[in-house]
Amino acid sequence: MANHKSAEKRIRQTLKRTERNRYYRTRMKNIIRAIREAVVAKDLSKAQESLKVANKELHKFVSKGILKKNTASRKVSRLNAYVKRLALQSA
């Protein structure tokens, strides 16, 4: 166990950050899963709606410092390509 005040504080901060990061990581996975499930089910409207939510949420994570800007853009871009493939198949 920590012997110094500063070490005790670092432990508290780490626990708080770990919990917050776990929340955002889970949220991100669920957002992406919703899009993938919609594409697998060939539900274009649901996939496009989920993509809109993903774009908004991932860029919100950028403003909170959870993700870097390019990481969020890359994820959104790949999801967009995934949904576009479905749109081309159904057209």
C-alpha positions in Angstrom: 0.0 0.0 0.0 1.1 3.6 -0.6 3.1 5.3 2.1 2.9 8.8 0.9 0.0 11.2 0.5 0.9 11.8 -3.1 0.9 8.1 -3.9 -2.5 7.7 -2.2 -3.8 10.5 -4.4 -2.4 8.9 -7.5 -4.1 5.6 -6.7 -7.5 7.5 -6.3 -7.0 9.3 -9.6 -6.0 6.1 -11.4 -9.1 4.3 -10.1 -11.3 7.2 -11.2 -9.7 7.4 -14.7 -9.9 3.7 -15.1 -13.6 3.7 -14.4 -14.3 6.6 -16.8 -12.2 5.1 -19.6 -14.0 1.7 -19.2 -17.3 3.6 -19.6 -16.2 5.3 -22.8 -14.6 2.2 -24.2 -17.8 0.2 -23.7 -19.9 3.0 -25.1 -17.7 3.0 -28.2 -17.9 -0.7 -28.7 -21.7 -0.6 -28.4 -22.0 2.2 -30.9 -19.9 0.3 -33.4 -21.7 -3.0 -32.7 -25.1 -1.3 -33.5 -23.9 -0.4 -37.0 -22.4 -3.8 -37.7 -25.5 -5.6 -36.6 -27.7 -3.3 -38.8 -25.4 -4.0 -41.8 -25.5 -7.8 -41.2 -29.3 -7.6 -40.9 -29.3 -5.5 -44.2 -31.2 -2.7 -42.5 -29.9 0.3 -44.4 -32.0 3.0 -42.6 -31.0 1.7 -39.2 -27.3 1.5 -40.2 -27.4 5.1 -41.5 -29.1 6.3 -38.3 -26.5 4.4 -36.2 -23.7 5.9 -38.3 -25.0 9.4 -37.5 -25.0 8.7 -33.8 -21.5 7.2 -34.1 -20.2 10.2 -35.9 -21.6 12.6 -33.2 -20.5 10.4 -30.3 -17.0 9.6 -31.4 -16.2 13.3 -32.1 -17.7 14.2 -28.7 -15.1 11.8 -27.3 -12.4 13.8 -29.1 -13.5 17.0 -27.4 -13.4 15.2 -24.0 -9.9 13.9 -24.7 -10.8 10.2 -24.8 -9.8 9.8 -28.5 -7.5 11.6 -30.8 -9.0 13.4 -33.7 -7.5 11.2 -36.4 -8.5 8.0 -34.6 -12.2 9.1 -34.4 -12.1 10.2 -38.1 -10.6 6.8 -39.1 -13.2 4.9 -37.2 -16.1 7.0 -38.7 -14.6 6.7 -42.2 -14.4 2.9 -42.0 -17.9 2.6 -40.6 -19.1 4.9 -43.4 -17.5 2.7 -46.0 -19.1 -0.4 -44.4 -22.6 1.2 -44.6 -22.0 2.5 -48.1 -21.2 -1.1 -49.2 -24.6 -2.1 -47.9 -26.2 0.8 -49.8 -24.6 -0.3 -53.1 -25.6 -3.9 -52.6 -29.3 -3.0 -51.9 -29.4 -0.4 -54.8 
